[in-house]
Amino acid sequence: MSLAQLEYFVAVAEEGNVGRAAARLHISQPPLSRQIRALEDELGVQLFQRLPRGVRLLPPGAALLPRARAILADIADATAQVRSRGS
């Protein structure tokens, strides 16, 4: 599991739509979809239910979302602390 995959997962979960998440992340939709599927394959669970007009978090995705947000926030905090001490 990569940090990029976690960022992508959070964006898709928050947007509820892969196309909108791709626009938010400034990437195209196919690579985003591939990364979400790769994350699901690695975890061995489906994180989203694919719907005609978006996606819906499934219970494993709902369990991962707060942890993913916390991990990304911790990394942002660590980066900020290191940079502030380097100045």
N, C-alpha and C positions, 0 to 999 in steps of 0.2 A: 504494500500500500504506500503510495507516494503522497507527498504534500499536495501536489497538483491534483491528484485524484480526490483528495479530501476537499480542496477548494471547489472543484467541479461539482462534487456531490452536494455541498452546501448550497451552491448557486442554483442547481437544478431543484433542490428541495425548496428553497425560498421562492423561486420563480414559479414553480409548478409547471414549467414548460421548458423543454430542452432548447427550443429556438430562442426564447427570451434569455435563458441562461447563457447561451453561446454569445448572444449580442452583448450581454453584460460583461462577459469575460474577454470579449474581443477576439473570439476564435470562431471557426465555422462549426456548424452543427455535427457533421459526421465524425470528426475527431473527438468531440465531446461525448457523443453517444458511445463511441468505441471505448473511451476511458471509463465511462460508467459501467459498461458491460464487463470490462476487464476487472474492475473493482468487485463487481458482483461475483464474477467467476472466482476471483481470489478468495473472497469471503465464503463462497459456497451458498449464498443466499441471494434472493431477489430483493432489491432495496425499494424499487418503484413498481407500481402497476402502470403499465402503459395504457393510456386512454386515447380516444380519437383526437382530443384537443388538449393534451398535456399529460402529466404524470401525477400519481398520488403516492405518497409515502406508504409503504407497507410496514408492519410492525418492526422488522429488523432495521429498516431505514429510520424509523422514528426513534429507535434505541441508539442508533449511530449518530444522529444529528447533534444532540447536545455535546457528545464526546468530541465530534469533529470540530464543532465551534470552539470548544475549550482548547483543543490541541492547537488550532490555528491562532487563537488569542494568546496562548502561552508562547508560541513562536514569535508572534509580533512583539510581545512584551520583551522577550529575551533579546531580540534584534535591536529594539529601541534602547535597552539598557547597555548593551555592548557598544552601540554607536555613541551613546552619550558619554561613556567613559573613555572612548577613543579620541574624543575631541579635546 
